[in-house]
């Protein structure tokens, strides 16, 4: 809903109640620009925890991939060294 500043001043409390009841924002046109009155949506605790758990899991995955890559590189280097030693014994 678009209104003028004069209409906002005249019906401020009714418009605020309307925004809270309907969830529809009120747009005020002033000097060719628009201002918005809307209800601020808060995240509930489950959304906050879910996003943080996802961040932790992504970090763990990155660390595990780095560890596996390092183990793979170390294993290959150790295997080649032992293979060379075994061949030199023969």
C-alpha positions as a Markdown table, in Angstrom:
| # | Residue | x | y | z |
|---|---|---|---|---|
| 1 | Unk | 0.0 | 0.0 | 0.0 |
| 2 | Unk | 1.4 | 3.4 | -1.0 |
| 3 | Unk | 0.5 | 6.5 | 0.9 |
| 4 | Unk | 1.7 | 10.1 | 1.3 |
| 5 | Unk | 3.4 | 11.5 | 4.4 |
| 6 | Unk | 0.2 | 13.4 | 5.2 |
| 7 | Unk | -1.9 | 10.2 | 5.2 |
| 8 | Unk | 0.8 | 8.5 | 7.4 |
| 9 | Unk | 0.6 | 11.3 | 9.9 |
| 10 | Unk | -3.2 | 11.2 | 9.9 |
| 11 | Unk | -3.5 | 7.4 | 10.3 |
| 12 | Unk | -0.2 | 6.4 | 11.9 |
| 13 | Unk | -1.5 | 4.0 | 14.6 |
| 14 | Unk | -4.1 | 2.5 | 12.3 |
| 15 | Unk | -1.4 | 1.8 | 9.7 |
| 16 | Unk | 1.0 | 0.3 | 12.2 |
| 17 | Unk | -1.8 | -2.0 | 13.4 |
| 18 | Unk | -2.6 | -2.9 | 9.8 |
| 19 | Unk | 1.0 | -3.8 | 9.1 |
| 20 | Unk | 1.1 | -6.0 | 12.1 |
| 21 | Unk | -2.1 | -7.8 | 11.3 |
| 22 | Unk | -1.7 | -8.3 | 7.6 |
| 23 | Unk | 2.0 | -8.5 | 7.3 |
| 24 | Unk | 1.8 | -6.2 | 4.2 |
| 25 | Unk | 4.3 | -3.3 | 4.3 |
| 26 | Unk | 3.2 | 0.4 | 4.0 |
| 27 | Unk | 5.2 | 2.4 | 1.4 |
| 28 | Unk | 5.5 | 6.2 | 2.0 |
| 29 | Unk | 6.3 | 8.3 | -1.1 |
| 30 | Unk | 8.4 | 11.3 | -0.2 |
| 31 | Unk | 10.4 | 13.6 | -2.6 |
| 32 | Unk | 10.4 | 10.9 | -5.3 |
| 33 | Unk | 11.7 | 8.2 | -3.0 |
| 34 | Unk | 10.0 | 5.5 | -1.1 |
| 35 | Unk | 10.2 | 4.6 | 2.6 |
| 36 | Unk | 8.9 | 1.3 | 3.9 |
| 37 | Unk | 7.2 | 0.4 | 7.2 |
| 38 | Unk | 7.2 | -3.3 | 7.7 |
| 39 | Unk | 7.4 | -5.9 | 10.5 |
| 40 | Unk | 10.9 | -7.0 | 11.2 |
| 41 | Unk | 11.0 | -10.8 | 10.9 |
| 42 | Unk | 13.1 | -12.5 | 13.6 |
| 43 | Unk | 14.7 | -15.8 | 13.1 |
| 44 | Unk | 13.7 | -18.4 | 15.6 |
| 45 | Unk | 16.3 | -20.3 | 17.6 |
| 46 | Unk | 16.0 | -23.3 | 15.4 |
| 47 | Unk | 16.9 | -21.3 | 12.2 |
| 48 | Unk | 19.8 | -19.8 | 14.0 |
| 49 | Unk | 21.1 | -23.1 | 15.3 |
| 50 | Unk | 20.6 | -24.8 | 11.9 |
| 51 | Unk | 22.7 | -22.1 | 10.2 |
| 52 | Unk | 25.5 | -22.4 | 12.7 |
| 53 | Unk | 25.5 | -26.2 | 12.6 |
| 54 | Unk | 25.8 | -26.0 | 8.8 |
| 55 | Unk | 28.7 | -23.7 | 9.1 |
| 56 | Unk | 30.4 | -26.1 | 11.5 |
| 57 | Unk | 29.8 | -29.1 | 9.3 |
| 58 | Unk | 31.2 | -27.3 | 6.3 |
| 59 | Unk | 34.3 | -26.4 | 8.2 |
| 60 | Unk | 34.7 | -30.0 | 9.4 |
| 61 | Unk | 34.3 | -31.3 | 5.8 |
| 62 | Unk | 37.0 | -28.9 | 4.6 |
| 63 | Unk | 39.3 | -30.0 | 7.3 |
| 64 | Unk | 38.7 | -33.7 | 6.7 |
| 65 | Unk | 39.3 | -33.2 | 3.0 |
| 66 | Unk | 42.6 | -31.5 | 3.7 |
| 67 | Unk | 43.6 | -34.2 | 6.2 |
| 68 | Unk | 42.8 | -37.0 | 3.7 |
| 69 | Unk | 44.7 | -35.2 | 1.0 |
| 70 | Unk | 47.7 | -34.9 | 3.3 |
| 71 | Unk | 47.5 | -38.6 | 4.3 |
| 72 | Unk | 47.2 | -39.6 | 0.7 |
| 73 | Unk | 50.3 | -37.6 | -0.3 |
| 74 | Unk | 52.3 | -38.9 | 2.7 |
| 75 | Unk | 51.2 | -42.5 | 2.0 |
| 76 | Unk | 52.4 | -42.2 | -1.6 |
| 77 | Unk | 55.7 | -40.7 | -0.6 |
| 78 | Unk | 56.3 | -43.4 | 2.1 |
| 79 | Unk | 55.2 | -46.2 | -0.3 |
| 80 | Unk | 57.6 | -45.1 | -3.0 |
| 81 | Unk | 60.4 | -44.8 | -0.5 |
| 82 | Unk | 59.8 | -48.4 | 0.8 |
| 83 | Unk | 59.4 | -49.7 | -2.7 |
| 84 | Unk | 62.7 | -48.2 | -3.7 |
| 85 | Unk | 64.4 | -49.7 | -0.6 |
| 86 | Unk | 62.9 | -53.1 | -1.4 |
| 87 | Unk | 64.0 | -53.0 | -5.0 |
| 88 | Unk | 67.5 | -52.0 | -3.9 |
| 89 | Unk | 67.7 | -55.0 | -1.6 |
| 90 | Unk | 67.0 | -57.4 | -4.5 |
